[in-house]
Structure formats: structure tokens, C-alpha cells
Amino acid sequence: MTGSLSAGAQETTARVSGQVTDQQGAVVSGAEVEITSIKTGEKQKVNAGEDGSYSFTSIQPGIYDLSVRFQGFKEYSNKSIEF
């Protein structure tokens, strides 16, 4: 399972969004996507939509870990992403 992401910054918050796909490029709807602040330990979770898309809004700038989980797939992790 792979994840892609993009971040859009405003004055004091960021929006993190992406699409969850498998190794063949097929979307993985319903995957759990979690983002964790390294500084505060705060976690936020969303489920990918029917098209595999996910979005976190109003994220405070900082360094985060991102993980994606879905039954039958190996967990995907991206560590120390700066927004």
C-alpha cells in the first residue's frame, strides 16, 4: 500500500491531503489514515473515501508521522514529514 500527500499552507495552519493506492495504482477506499504530531503526540484519523482520497484540515505547522492501515495490507508509514 502506498500513500501520496500534498500540503497547502495558510498563515498558521496547513491542509494535508492525498490518495491511498496499492502497488498497482488501484485506489484503496476505506483505509485508515493517521497523522501524529511529533511535538505534541496529538493524533488525528480519517478514512479514505471511495476514490482513496483523504484530507486533514487545520493542521498546525510542525513535524508529523503519517501512517495508513487497511486489512490485508502491510502498514505504510512516512516519518518526520514537515508541514
Sequence and secondary structure as in RCSB ss.txt:
>XXXX:A:sequence
MTGSLSAGAQETTARVSGQVTDQQGAVVSGAEVEITSIKTGEKQKVNAGEDGSYSFTSIQPGIYDLSVRFQGFKE
YSNKSIEF
>XXXX:A:secstr
 EEEEEEEE SS EEEEEEEE TTS B TT EEEEEETTT  EEEEE  TTSEEEEEEE SSEEEEEEE TTS  
EEEEEEE 
